[in-house]
C-alpha cells in the first residue's frame, strides 16, 4: 500500500497537483472541506484521489508533510541563528510560528483539529514531526551553552515547542487578544524557563514538612516533663 514515505511509484507531479487542489478547497471551504470536493477540484473521483496516496490517511499525511514540515523549515533557522541572543532567537521563532498559523488558519485547523482527530496514523505522523522539532531545539540549546546538561536541554526544547504550540492554538480561538501581547508574554516565559538554574537548596525543608514532623510527635509523651 502506498504511503507518504513511499508513493508506490506514483507520478510526483500528479501528487503535487492533487495536493494543490486540496489546498485550494480547504482554503476556500474551510477545515470541514469534503474529500469529494477535493476530488472534484482535481477532476477525478474520490477513490482515484485516495489511490494516489494509498488511502485517506495517506492523503492527510501528505498534506501534513507539505505544511507542517514547511513551518518547521522556517522555524529552524530562526532559533539556530548564529550570533543572535537567546531572547532575539526565541522571539523570532515565536513570531514566525504565530504568523504562519494565522495566515493559514483553515489549513492549520484541517490538519490539527480534523485530520489528526479523525485518523490515528495522521496524529502520530504529525506528533513525530513536532517531536523532532523539540529534539532539534534541545540540541541547539545544549550546543550553544544555554543549558549544559543535554538531557535537561532536551526537556526544555520540548517544553518550548509545547508551550508555543498550545498557546498559539489558544490564540487562534481568541483573535481579540493582541498578537504583540502573546509574543511578549511567550518570549518572557520561554526565556525564564530556559535560563532558570532549576536548583533547590540542599537540605531544604518545606513548612508543610516541618508541620508534619511536629504533628507526628507521640501525644502520650507531650507534657511529661512538667
NUKELUM-538252 format. One line per field, with one value per atom (N, C-alpha, C): y, x, z; residue in one letter. Coordinates in nm, 3 decimals. Last residue first. Layout:
N
c2	c(Y / ...)
c1	c(X / ...)
c3	c(Z / ...)
resn	c(A / ...)
END
This chain:
226
c2	c(1.835 / 1.934 / 1.872 / 1.635 / 1.696 / 1.792 / 1.557 / 1.474 / 1.540 / 1.695 / 1.750 / 1.667 / 1.410 / 1.556 / 1.597 / 1.144 / 1.196 / 1.345 / 1.099 / 1.043 / 1.097 / 1.191 / 1.276 / 1.225 / 1.179 / 1.095 / 1.179 / 1.386 / 1.352 / 1.274 / 1.472 / 1.329 / 1.289 / 1.744 / 1.680 / 1.532 / 1.792 / 1.830 / 1.761 / 1.693 / 1.636 / 1.667 / 1.855 / 1.712 / 1.649 / 2.101 / 2.081 / 1.934 / 2.054 / 2.087 / 2.061 / 2.013 / 1.900 / 1.927 / 2.268 / 2.156 / 2.038 / 2.412 / 2.440 / 2.326 / 2.202 / 2.288 / 2.307 / 2.223 / 2.154 / 2.248 / 2.159 / 2.245 / 2.163 / 2.027 / 2.015 / 2.101 / 2.263 / 2.131 / 2.134 / 2.444 / 2.446 / 2.309 / 2.348 / 2.354 / 2.358 / 2.493 / 2.439 / 2.454 / 2.592 / 2.473 / 2.411 / 2.816 / 2.721 / 2.591 / 2.947 / 2.910 / 2.806 / 2.992 / 3.047 / 3.015 / 2.876 / 2.832 / 2.879 / 3.014 / 2.869 / 2.824 / 3.276 / 3.245 / 3.095 / 3.242 / 3.285 / 3.253 / 3.171 / 3.078 / 3.114 / 3.405 / 3.275 / 3.175 / 3.602 / 3.613 / 3.479 / 3.501 / 3.520 / 3.526 / 3.511 / 3.383 / 3.393 / 3.789 / 3.701 / 3.566 / 3.884 / 3.933 / 3.836 / 3.742 / 3.727 / 3.768 / 3.836 / 3.692 / 3.671 / 4.106 / 4.061 / 3.913 / 4.106 / 4.151 / 4.108 / 4.027 / 3.938 / 3.977 / 4.076 / 4.134 / 4.042 / 3.898 / 3.919 / 3.966 / 3.837 / 3.969 / 4.000 / 3.577 / 3.680 / 3.820 / 3.308 / 3.437 / 3.549 / 3.091 / 3.092 / 3.222 / 3.143 / 3.139 / 3.141 / 3.111 / 3.246 / 3.249 / 2.833 / 2.912 / 3.049 / 2.777 / 2.719 / 2.796 / 2.910 / 2.952 / 2.900 / 2.754 / 2.894 / 2.949 / 2.514 / 2.518 / 2.662 / 2.594 / 2.533 / 2.546 / 2.696 / 2.783 / 2.725 / 2.471 / 2.597 / 2.686 / 2.279 / 2.258 / 2.386 / 2.398 / 2.366 / 2.352 / 2.417 / 2.535 / 2.510 / 2.148 / 2.242 / 2.368 / 2.048 / 2.001 / 2.094 / 2.188 / 2.201 / 2.159 / 2.097 / 2.236 / 2.260 / 1.832 / 1.860 / 2.002 / 1.880 / 1.813 / 1.841 / 1.996 / 2.073 / 2.012 / 1.782 / 1.899 / 1.985 / 1.631 / 1.578 / 1.692 / 1.789 / 1.759 / 1.703 / 2.056 / 1.917 / 1.884 / 2.329 / 2.237 / 2.091 / 2.561 / 2.460 / 2.356 / 2.731 / 2.782 / 2.692 / 2.634 / 2.656 / 2.715 / 2.558 / 2.698 / 2.733 / 2.288 / 2.324 / 2.467 / 2.291 / 2.231 / 2.279 / 2.419 / 2.474 / 2.419 / 2.241 / 2.378 / 2.439 / 2.018 / 2.007 / 2.144 / 2.123 / 2.078 / 2.068 / 2.162 / 2.278 / 2.242 / 1.891 / 1.983 / 2.105 / 1.800 / 1.742 / 1.833 / 1.952 / 1.966 / 1.913 / 1.845 / 1.985 / 2.010 / 1.586 / 1.605 / 1.750 / 1.643 / 1.591 / 1.609 / 1.720 / 1.818 / 1.774 / 1.473 / 1.591 / 1.697 / 1.313 / 1.280 / 1.400 / 1.426 / 1.431 / 1.403 / 1.357 / 1.498 / 1.512 / 1.075 / 1.131 / 1.277 / 1.049 / 1.001 / 1.062 / 1.157 / 1.217 / 1.177 / 0.972 / 1.112 / 1.183 / 0.749 / 0.747 / 0.888 / 0.819 / 0.800 / 0.800 / 1.056 / 0.947 / 0.933 / 1.266 / 1.159 / 1.036 / 1.436 / 1.378 / 1.259 / 1.513 / 1.449 / 1.381 / 1.633 / 1.514 / 1.439 / 1.846 / 1.747 / 1.620 / 1.989 / 1.969 / 1.862 / 1.988 / 1.960 / 1.930 / 2.023 / 1.923 / 1.887 / 2.223 / 2.097 / 1.988 / 2.426 / 2.359 / 2.227 / 2.492 / 2.453 / 2.374 / 2.567 / 2.451 / 2.400 / 2.794 / 2.679 / 2.553 / 2.967 / 2.920 / 2.796 / 3.082 / 2.957 / 2.888 / 3.297 / 3.320 / 3.198 / 3.179 / 3.274 / 3.302 / 3.022 / 2.956 / 3.050 / 3.220 / 3.111 / 3.050 / 3.386 / 3.442 / 3.332 / 3.204 / 3.266 / 3.325 / 3.146 / 3.041 / 3.101 / 3.396 / 3.323 / 3.218 / 3.456 / 3.543 / 3.469 / 3.248 / 3.261 / 3.344 / 3.309 / 3.178 / 3.185 / 3.564 / 3.544 / 3.412 / 3.506 / 3.594 / 3.574 / 3.345 / 3.293 / 3.376 / 3.522 / 3.398 / 3.342 / 3.726 / 3.758 / 3.632 / 3.583 / 3.649 / 3.679 / 3.494 / 3.398 / 3.462 / 3.680 / 3.648 / 3.556 / 3.560 / 3.631 / 3.587 / 3.401 / 3.537 / 3.614 / 3.209 / 3.233 / 3.380 / 3.078 / 3.187 / 3.219 / 2.888 / 2.849 / 2.959 / 2.997 / 2.970 / 2.941 / 3.034 / 3.145 / 3.120 / 2.792 / 2.894 / 3.010 / 2.655 / 2.605 / 2.713 / 2.769 / 2.792 / 2.759 / 2.680 / 2.823 / 2.852 / 2.407 / 2.455 / 2.605 / 2.398 / 2.360 / 2.413 / 2.468 / 2.553 / 2.526 / 2.249 / 2.381 / 2.482 / 2.043 / 2.047 / 2.182 / 2.112 / 2.113 / 2.119 / 2.090 / 2.214 / 2.218 / 1.836 / 1.959 / 2.083 / 1.656 / 1.670 / 1.803 / 1.692 / 1.727 / 1.745 / 1.593 / 1.734 / 1.780 / 1.328 / 1.405 / 1.555 / 1.257 / 1.263 / 1.340 / 1.265 / 1.351 / 1.369 / 1.061 / 1.198 / 1.296 / 0.842 / 0.882 / 1.023 / 0.828 / 0.860 / 0.906 / 0.742 / 0.875 / 0.920 / 0.573 / 0.581 / 0.722 / 0.605 / 0.480 / 0.469 / 0.822 / 0.836 / 0.709 / 0.759 / 0.827 / 0.836 / 0.662 / 0.568 / 0.630 / 0.885 / 0.806 / 0.715 / 0.960 / 1.052 / 0.975 / 0.741 / 0.765 / 0.861 / 0.771 / 0.652 / 0.671 / 1.029 / 1.014 / 0.887 / 1.114 / 1.062 / 1.043 / 1.434 / 1.288 / 1.244 / 1.705 / 1.646 / 1.494 / 1.840 / 1.779 / 1.712 / 1.907 / 2.016 / 1.964 / 1.654 / 1.728 / 1.841 / 1.596 / 1.514 / 1.588 / 1.791 / 1.792 / 1.712 / 1.710 / 1.842 / 1.852 / 1.464 / 1.468 / 1.600 / 1.536 / 1.468 / 1.469 / 1.866 / 1.722 / 1.666 / 2.091 / 2.060 / 1.909 / 2.192 / 2.082 / 2.048 / 2.413 / 2.285 / 2.167 / 2.587 / 2.574 / 2.434 / 2.644 / 2.591 / 2.573 / 2.756 / 2.813 / 2.772 / 2.603 / 2.748 / 2.813 / 2.354 / 2.379 / 2.528 / 2.388 / 2.359 / 2.391 / 2.434 / 2.534 / 2.513 / 2.197 / 2.327 / 2.429 / 2.011 / 2.001 / 2.133 / 2.100 / 2.103 / 2.097 / 2.044 / 2.183 / 2.199 / 1.769 / 1.842 / 1.989 / 1.724 / 1.685 / 1.754 / 1.812 / 1.880 / 1.847 / 1.623 / 1.765 / 1.843 / 1.394 / 1.405 / 1.551 / 1.460 / 1.442 / 1.453 / 1.466 / 1.588 / 1.580 / 1.200 / 1.306 / 1.437 / 0.925 / 1.043 / 1.155 / 0.638 / 0.739 / 0.860 / 0.449 / 0.473 / 0.575 / 0.452 / 0.339 / 0.363 / 0.649 / 0.679 / 0.570 / 0.629 / 0.571 / 0.583 / 0.795 / 0.766 / 0.707 / 0.792 / 0.917 / 0.891 / 0.488 / 0.573 / 0.703 / 0.221 / 0.344 / 0.425 / -0.120 / 0.000 / 0.124)
c1	c(0.674 / 0.629 / 0.599 / 0.735 / 0.847 / 0.800 / 0.512 / 0.557 / 0.665 / 0.414 / 0.386 / 0.437 / 0.376 / 0.367 / 0.335 / 0.361 / 0.481 / 0.474 / 0.129 / 0.138 / 0.257 / 0.163 / 0.089 / 0.099 / 0.459 / 0.368 / 0.292 / 0.473 / 0.521 / 0.414 / 0.375 / 0.390 / 0.442 / 0.376 / 0.248 / 0.263 / 0.634 / 0.593 / 0.463 / 0.635 / 0.725 / 0.678 / 0.443 / 0.418 / 0.506 / 0.572 / 0.447 / 0.419 / 0.783 / 0.810 / 0.686 / 0.641 / 0.717 / 0.749 / 0.537 / 0.444 / 0.514 / 0.763 / 0.688 / 0.594 / 1.026 / 0.910 / 0.843 / 1.370 / 1.256 / 1.137 / 1.683 / 1.566 / 1.449 / 1.913 / 1.860 / 1.739 / 2.015 / 2.033 / 1.980 / 1.781 / 1.882 / 1.892 / 1.750 / 1.685 / 1.794 / 1.769 / 1.839 / 1.754 / 1.711 / 1.642 / 1.710 / 1.797 / 1.901 / 1.841 / 1.648 / 1.637 / 1.743 / 1.648 / 1.761 / 1.754 / 1.417 / 1.547 / 1.663 / 1.215 / 1.229 / 1.368 / 1.250 / 1.261 / 1.282 / 1.201 / 1.333 / 1.353 / 0.930 / 1.029 / 1.168 / 0.818 / 0.800 / 0.905 / 0.891 / 0.934 / 0.927 / 0.758 / 0.903 / 0.958 / 0.489 / 0.552 / 0.705 / 0.457 / 0.439 / 0.506 / 0.509 / 0.585 / 0.578 / 0.313 / 0.456 / 0.540 / 0.075 / 0.105 / 0.255 / 0.098 / 0.089 / 0.122 / 0.095 / 0.216 / 0.216 / -0.168 / -0.056 / 0.070 / -0.432 / -0.332 / -0.213 / -0.727 / -0.602 / -0.495 / -0.930 / -0.935 / -0.807 / -0.905 / -0.844 / -0.849 / -0.895 / -0.918 / -0.853 / -0.820 / -0.959 / -0.994 / -0.554 / -0.639 / -0.786 / -0.461 / -0.471 / -0.560 / -0.454 / -0.547 / -0.569 / -0.246 / -0.378 / -0.485 / -0.037 / -0.080 / -0.219 / -0.018 / -0.058 / -0.105 / 0.067 / -0.061 / -0.110 / 0.316 / 0.209 / 0.073 / 0.467 / 0.433 / 0.316 / 0.485 / 0.432 / 0.385 / 0.608 / 0.473 / 0.408 / 0.859 / 0.768 / 0.625 / 0.959 / 0.948 / 0.844 / 0.965 / 0.880 / 0.855 / 1.157 / 1.019 / 0.922 / 1.377 / 1.342 / 1.198 / 1.383 / 1.349 / 1.312 / 1.463 / 1.336 / 1.290 / 1.714 / 1.608 / 1.470 / 1.848 / 1.829 / 1.719 / 1.859 / 1.778 / 1.749 / 2.039 / 1.905 / 1.811 / 2.271 / 2.198 / 2.057 / 2.356 / 2.310 / 2.227 / 2.387 / 2.499 / 2.455 / 2.214 / 2.199 / 2.306 / 2.345 / 2.236 / 2.211 / 2.537 / 2.574 / 2.466 / 2.472 / 2.513 / 2.544 / 2.405 / 2.524 / 2.569 / 2.163 / 2.282 / 2.410 / 1.998 / 2.011 / 2.135 / 2.016 / 2.069 / 2.093 / 1.888 / 2.028 / 2.092 / 1.631 / 1.710 / 1.857 / 1.557 / 1.575 / 1.657 / 1.543 / 1.637 / 1.663 / 1.338 / 1.472 / 1.578 / 1.125 / 1.166 / 1.306 / 1.112 / 1.148 / 1.194 / 1.028 / 1.161 / 1.207 / 0.769 / 0.867 / 1.009 / 0.651 / 0.663 / 0.768 / 0.666 / 0.729 / 0.754 / 0.514 / 0.655 / 0.730 / 0.263 / 0.329 / 0.478 / 0.206 / 0.229 / 0.300 / 0.182 / 0.276 / 0.309 / -0.025 / 0.108 / 0.214 / -0.233 / -0.199 / -0.056 / -0.236 / -0.201 / -0.160 / -0.317 / -0.187 / -0.141 / -0.572 / -0.465 / -0.328 / -0.791 / -0.704 / -0.583 / -0.938 / -1.007 / -0.920 / -0.750 / -0.853 / -0.921 / -0.594 / -0.530 / -0.629 / -0.793 / -0.721 / -0.657 / -0.889 / -0.971 / -0.894 / -0.691 / -0.819 / -0.904 / -0.464 / -0.450 / -0.583 / -0.559 / -0.459 / -0.462 / -0.757 / -0.782 / -0.686 / -0.626 / -0.738 / -0.771 / -0.435 / -0.393 / -0.504 / -0.601 / -0.513 / -0.467 / -0.721 / -0.803 / -0.719 / -0.494 / -0.582 / -0.661 / -0.254 / -0.303 / -0.399 / -0.192 / -0.206 / -0.262 / -0.162 / -0.272 / -0.296 / 0.064 / -0.064 / -0.182 / 0.263 / 0.233 / 0.095 / 0.267 / 0.234 / 0.193 / 0.350 / 0.217 / 0.174 / 0.612 / 0.510 / 0.370 / 0.738 / 0.725 / 0.615 / 0.730 / 0.662 / 0.638 / 0.891 / 0.750 / 0.673 / 1.139 / 1.076 / 0.927 / 1.190 / 1.177 / 1.107 / 1.214 / 1.107 / 1.083 / 1.441 / 1.313 / 1.198 / 1.634 / 1.603 / 1.468 / 1.632 / 1.605 / 1.563 / 1.705 / 1.575 / 1.537 / 1.965 / 1.859 / 1.720 / 2.123 / 2.096 / 1.976 / 2.304 / 2.189 / 2.169 / 2.508 / 2.540 / 2.426 / 2.305 / 2.435 / 2.452 / 1.991 / 2.066 / 2.193 / 1.815 / 1.957 / 2.045 / 1.564 / 1.617 / 1.766 / 1.545 / 1.516 / 1.580 / 1.590 / 1.695 / 1.671 / 1.336 / 1.470 / 1.578 / 1.105 / 1.140 / 1.285 / 1.090 / 1.103 / 1.150 / 1.063 / 1.176 / 1.199 / 0.822 / 0.945 / 1.067 / 0.654 / 0.662 / 0.792 / 0.694 / 0.732 / 0.742 / 0.589 / 0.735 / 0.780 / 0.322 / 0.387 / 0.538 / 0.280 / 0.258 / 0.328 / 0.360 / 0.374 / 0.372 / 0.291 / 0.430 / 0.452 / 0.014 / 0.091 / 0.238 / -0.047 / -0.074 / 0.004 / 0.026 / 0.096 / 0.074 / -0.158 / -0.016 / 0.065 / -0.397 / -0.379 / -0.231 / -0.338 / -0.361 / -0.341 / -0.323 / -0.205 / -0.216 / -0.586 / -0.481 / -0.354 / -0.711 / -0.741 / -0.634 / -0.447 / -0.580 / -0.600 / -0.252 / -0.269 / -0.406 / -0.251 / -0.184 / -0.198 / -0.391 / -0.263 / -0.184 / -0.628 / -0.533 / -0.395 / -0.775 / -0.714 / -0.604 / -0.854 / -0.778 / -0.704 / -1.008 / -0.883 / -0.793 / -1.226 / -1.139 / -1.005 / -1.328 / -1.266 / -1.180 / -1.238 / -1.329 / -1.253 / -1.120 / -1.118 / -1.221 / -1.063 / -1.119 / -1.117 / -0.990 / -0.881 / -0.932 / -1.236 / -1.144 / -1.031 / -1.329 / -1.393 / -1.303 / -1.165 / -1.157 / -1.215 / -1.258 / -1.117 / -1.099 / -1.521 / -1.494 / -1.350 / -1.481 / -1.548 / -1.521 / -1.378 / -1.289 / -1.349 / -1.488 / -1.507 / -1.403 / -1.387 / -1.398 / -1.403 / -1.357 / -1.452 / -1.476 / -1.189 / -1.135 / -1.230 / -1.284 / -1.256 / -1.214 / -1.317 / -1.432 / -1.408 / -1.069 / -1.197 / -1.314 / -0.872 / -0.867 / -1.001 / -0.954 / -0.951 / -0.949 / -0.920 / -1.052 / -1.057 / -0.644 / -0.741 / -0.878 / -0.535 / -0.509 / -0.614 / -0.622 / -0.668 / -0.649 / -0.475 / -0.621 / -0.679 / -0.219 / -0.256 / -0.408 / -0.239 / -0.224 / -0.256 / -0.249 / -0.363 / -0.357 / 0.001 / -0.117 / -0.240 / 0.159 / 0.172 / 0.049 / 0.086 / 0.057 / 0.061 / 0.193 / 0.050 / 0.008 / 0.463 / 0.400 / 0.248 / 0.514 / 0.521 / 0.457 / 0.329 / 0.392 / 0.395 / 0.394 / 0.304 / 0.383 / 0.546 / 0.574 / 0.481 / 0.471 / 0.432 / 0.451 / 0.567 / 0.445 / 0.408 / 0.660 / 0.685 / 0.559 / 0.572 / 0.715 / 0.751 / 0.299 / 0.371 / 0.518 / 0.225 / 0.225 / 0.295 / 0.054 / 0.134 / 0.119 / 0.085 / 0.000 / 0.087)
c3	c(8.267 / 8.361 / 8.497 / 8.090 / 8.165 / 8.270 / 7.961 / 8.072 / 8.153 / 7.735 / 7.868 / 7.984 / 7.532 / 7.542 / 7.685 / 7.506 / 7.573 / 7.594 / 7.369 / 7.505 / 7.579 / 7.117 / 7.211 / 7.354 / 6.954 / 7.030 / 7.131 / 6.661 / 6.795 / 6.870 / 6.422 / 6.437 / 6.574 / 6.414 / 6.443 / 6.469 / 6.341 / 6.476 / 6.514 / 6.080 / 6.179 / 6.320 / 5.957 / 5.968 / 6.074 / 5.972 / 6.045 / 6.065 / 5.800 / 5.939 / 6.024 / 5.564 / 5.621 / 5.767 / 5.527 / 5.549 / 5.611 / 5.481 / 5.604 / 5.635 / 5.351 / 5.339 / 5.473 / 5.347 / 5.404 / 5.401 / 5.193 / 5.211 / 5.261 / 5.141 / 5.276 / 5.302 / 4.899 / 4.960 / 5.103 / 4.708 / 4.815 / 4.879 / 4.371 / 4.501 / 4.607 / 4.048 / 4.166 / 4.290 / 3.794 / 3.842 / 3.965 / 3.668 / 3.711 / 3.760 / 3.371 / 3.512 / 3.546 / 3.102 / 3.179 / 3.327 / 3.003 / 2.951 / 3.037 / 3.144 / 3.156 / 3.114 / 3.060 / 3.203 / 3.224 / 2.787 / 2.832 / 2.979 / 2.791 / 2.737 / 2.787 / 2.904 / 2.969 / 2.922 / 2.716 / 2.856 / 2.927 / 2.490 / 2.489 / 2.631 / 2.575 / 2.545 / 2.547 / 2.603 / 2.718 / 2.695 / 2.340 / 2.454 / 2.572 / 2.189 / 2.160 / 2.281 / 2.304 / 2.305 / 2.285 / 2.250 / 2.388 / 2.400 / 1.973 / 2.042 / 2.189 / 1.911 / 1.881 / 1.959 / 2.142 / 2.053 / 2.036 / 2.134 / 2.207 / 2.109 / 1.964 / 2.028 / 2.106 / 1.886 / 1.800 / 1.859 / 2.017 / 2.085 / 2.004 / 1.877 / 1.923 / 1.994 / 1.842 / 1.723 / 1.759 / 2.103 / 2.047 / 1.923 / 2.132 / 2.213 / 2.151 / 1.955 / 1.932 / 2.008 / 2.083 / 1.950 / 1.917 / 2.312 / 2.324 / 2.190 / 2.200 / 2.270 / 2.288 / 2.082 / 2.004 / 2.073 / 2.295 / 2.183 / 2.103 / 2.463 / 2.513 / 2.398 / 2.298 / 2.352 / 2.398 / 2.248 / 2.139 / 2.190 / 2.514 / 2.428 / 2.319 / 2.589 / 2.663 / 2.580 / 2.418 / 2.403 / 2.476 / 2.524 / 2.383 / 2.357 / 2.786 / 2.761 / 2.614 / 2.744 / 2.813 / 2.781 / 2.627 / 2.552 / 2.614 / 2.843 / 2.720 / 2.634 / 3.018 / 3.055 / 2.932 / 2.868 / 2.898 / 2.934 / 2.860 / 2.736 / 2.759 / 3.059 / 3.067 / 2.943 / 3.000 / 2.983 / 2.978 / 2.817 / 2.922 / 2.899 / 2.641 / 2.722 / 2.842 / 2.468 / 2.606 / 2.694 / 2.216 / 2.234 / 2.379 / 2.249 / 2.172 / 2.196 / 2.393 / 2.452 / 2.383 / 2.210 / 2.345 / 2.415 / 1.995 / 1.981 / 2.119 / 2.105 / 2.063 / 2.048 / 2.142 / 2.257 / 2.223 / 1.878 / 1.965 / 2.087 / 1.798 / 1.734 / 1.821 / 1.962 / 1.975 / 1.912 / 1.864 / 2.003 / 2.026 / 1.607 / 1.624 / 1.767 / 1.666 / 1.607 / 1.619 / 1.752 / 1.848 / 1.795 / 1.511 / 1.619 / 1.720 / 1.378 / 1.319 / 1.428 / 1.549 / 1.528 / 1.469 / 1.523 / 1.654 / 1.640 / 1.260 / 1.292 / 1.427 / 1.296 / 1.199 / 1.232 / 1.479 / 1.514 / 1.424 / 1.322 / 1.452 / 1.491 / 1.113 / 1.085 / 1.213 / 1.255 / 1.188 / 1.154 / 1.343 / 1.442 / 1.377 / 1.227 / 1.185 / 1.279 / 1.337 / 1.264 / 1.245 / 1.450 / 1.535 / 1.468 / 1.235 / 1.350 / 1.442 / 1.074 / 1.028 / 1.144 / 1.263 / 1.194 / 1.159 / 1.393 / 1.461 / 1.394 / 1.229 / 1.372 / 1.440 / 0.958 / 0.994 / 1.142 / 0.969 / 0.898 / 0.946 / 1.104 / 1.169 / 1.102 / 0.906 / 1.041 / 1.111 / 0.694 / 0.680 / 0.816 / 0.809 / 0.771 / 0.753 / 0.858 / 0.965 / 0.927 / 0.770 / 0.711 / 0.808 / 0.921 / 0.777 / 0.706 / 1.169 / 1.150 / 1.002 / 1.133 / 1.160 / 1.141 / 1.073 / 0.980 / 1.006 / 1.297 / 1.166 / 1.068 / 1.493 / 1.502 / 1.368 / 1.395 / 1.411 / 1.414 / 1.400 / 1.275 / 1.284 / 1.675 / 1.577 / 1.445 / 1.779 / 1.819 / 1.717 / 1.658 / 1.639 / 1.669 / 1.757 / 1.612 / 1.581 / 2.033 / 1.984 / 1.834 / 2.038 / 2.086 / 2.031 / 1.937 / 1.865 / 1.907 / 2.129 / 1.989 / 1.913 / 2.360 / 2.352 / 2.207 / 2.292 / 2.317 / 2.304 / 2.021 / 2.161 / 2.175 / 1.736 / 1.793 / 1.938 / 1.637 / 1.680 / 1.743 / 1.417 / 1.482 / 1.519 / 1.469 / 1.406 / 1.484 / 1.552 / 1.545 / 1.489 / 1.531 / 1.664 / 1.662 / 1.253 / 1.344 / 1.480 / 1.125 / 1.122 / 1.216 / 1.206 / 1.237 / 1.233 / 1.099 / 1.239 / 1.269 / 0.836 / 0.861 / 1.004 / 0.873 / 0.793 / 0.814 / 1.009 / 1.079 / 1.006 / 0.795 / 0.913 / 0.989 / 0.631 / 0.581 / 0.695 / 0.784 / 0.761 / 0.706 / 0.764 / 0.895 / 0.877 / 0.477 / 0.552 / 0.687 / 0.373 / 0.294 / 0.383 / 0.573 / 0.531 / 0.460 / 0.571 / 0.690 / 0.656 / 0.319 / 0.347 / 0.470 / 0.364 / 0.260 / 0.280 / 0.557 / 0.593 / 0.490 / 0.408 / 0.525 / 0.558 / 0.223 / 0.177 / 0.292 / 0.395 / 0.318 / 0.265 / 0.483 / 0.579 / 0.507 / 0.248 / 0.302 / 0.400 / 0.064 / 0.125 / 0.178 / -0.141 / -0.068 / -0.009 / -0.298 / -0.168 / -0.083 / -0.525 / -0.543 / -0.413 / -0.423 / -0.481 / -0.498 / -0.351 / -0.246 / -0.301 / -0.614 / -0.529 / -0.421 / -0.685 / -0.758 / -0.678 / -0.506 / -0.500 / -0.572 / -0.596 / -0.464 / -0.455 / -0.937 / -0.835 / -0.705 / -1.066 / -1.055 / -0.953 / -1.064 / -1.185 / -1.185 / -0.843 / -0.920 / -1.048 / -0.746 / -0.782 / -0.870 / -0.681 / -0.791 / -0.839 / -0.463 / -0.583 / -0.703 / -0.287 / -0.327 / -0.455 / -0.255 / -0.313 / -0.361 / -0.132 / -0.262 / -0.332 / 0.111 / 0.018 / -0.123 / 0.217 / 0.195 / 0.098 / 0.471 / 0.328 / 0.308 / 0.720 / 0.704 / 0.557 / 0.713 / 0.760 / 0.747 / 0.402 / 0.544 / 0.584 / 0.137 / 0.209 / 0.359 / 0.053 / 0.007 / 0.096 / 0.168 / 0.187 / 0.151 / 0.072 / 0.217 / 0.245 / -0.205 / -0.150 / -0.001 / -0.227 / -0.276 / -0.212 / -0.121 / -0.058 / -0.098 / -0.312 / -0.173 / -0.100 / -0.532 / -0.537 / -0.397 / -0.440 / -0.471 / -0.474 / -0.432 / -0.306 / -0.325 / -0.706 / -0.623 / -0.487 / -0.785 / -0.837 / -0.753 / -0.654 / -0.618 / -0.665 / -0.792 / -0.648 / -0.604 / -1.039 / -1.026 / -0.881 / -0.978 / -1.029 / -1.015 / -0.904 / -0.803 / -0.849 / -0.992 / -1.050 / -0.946 / -0.786 / -0.842 / -0.891 / -0.659 / -0.799 / -0.864 / -0.393 / -0.475 / -0.624 / -0.233 / -0.306 / -0.406 / 0.096 / -0.035 / -0.118 / 0.302 / 0.293 / 0.156 / 0.263 / 0.244 / 0.223 / 0.077 / 0.194 / 0.162 / -0.082 / -0.090 / 0.036 / 0.000 / 0.000 / 0.000)
resn	c(X / X / X / X / X / X / X / X / X / X / X / X / X / X / X / X / X / X / X / X / X / X / X / X / X / X / X / X / X / X / X / X / X / X / X / X / X / X / X / X / X / X / X / X / X / X / X / X / X / X / X / X / X / X / X / X / X / X / X / X / X / X / X / X / X / X / X / X / X / X / X / X / X / X / X / X / X / X / X / X / X / X / X / X / X / X / X / X / X / X / X / X / X / X / X / X / X / X / X / X / X / X / X / X / X / X / X / X / X / X / X / X / X / X / X / X / X / X / X / X / X / X / X / X / X / X / X / X / X / X / X / X / X / X / X / X / X / X / X / X / X / X / X / X / X / X / X / X / X / X / X / X / X / X / X / X / X / X / X / X / X / X / X / X / X / X / X / X / X / X / X / X / X / X / X / X / X / X / X / X / X / X / X / X / X / X / X / X / X / X / X / X / X / X / X / X / X / X / X / X / X / X / X / X / X / X / X / X / X / X / X / X / X / X / X / X / X / X / X / X / X / X / X / X / X / X / X / X / X / X / X / X / X / X / X / X / X / X / X / X / X / X / X / X / X / X / X / X / X / X / X / X / X / X / X / X / X / X / X / X / X / X / X / X / X / X / X / X / X / X / X / X / X / X / X / X / X / X / X / X / X / X / X / X / X / X / X / X / X / X / X / X / X / X / X / X / X / X / X / X / X / X / X / X / X / X / X / X / X / X / X / X / X / X / X / X / X / X / X / X / X / X / X / X / X / X / X / X / X / X / X / X / X / X / X / X / X / X / X / X / X / X / X / X / X / X / X / X / X / X / X / X / X / X / X / X / X / X / X / X / X / X / X / X / X / X / X / X / X / X / X / X / X / X / X / X / X / X / X / X / X / X / X / X / X / X / X / X / X / X / X / X / X / X / X / X / X / X / X / X / X / X / X / X / X / X / X / X / X / X / X / X / X / X / X / X / X / X / X / X / X / X / X / X / X / X / X / X / X / X / X / X / X / X / X / X / X / X / X / X / X / X / X / X / X / X / X / X / X / X / X / X / X / X / X / X / X / X / X / X / X / X / X / X / X / X / X / X / X / X / X / X / X / X / X / X / X / X / X / X / X / X / X / X / X / X / X / X / X / X / X / X / X / X / X / X / X / X / X / X / X / X / X / X / X / X / X / X / X / X / X / X / X / X / X / X / X / X / X / X / X / X / X / X / X / X / X / X / X / X / X / X / X / X / X / X / X / X / X / X / X / X / X / X / X / X / X / X / X / X / X / X / X / X / X / X / X / X / X / X / X / X / X / X / X / X / X / X / X / X / X / X / X / X / X / X / X / X / X / X / X / X / X / X / X / X / X / X / X / X / X / X / X / X / X / X / X / X / X / X / X / X / X / X / X / X / X / X / X / X / X / X / X / X / X / X / X / X / X / X / X / X / X / X / X / X / X / X / X / X / X / X / X / X / X / X / X / X / X / X / X / X / X / X / X / X / X / X / X / X / X / X / X / X / X / X / X / X / X / X / X / X / X / X / X / X / X / X / X / X / X / X / X / X / X / X / X / X)
END
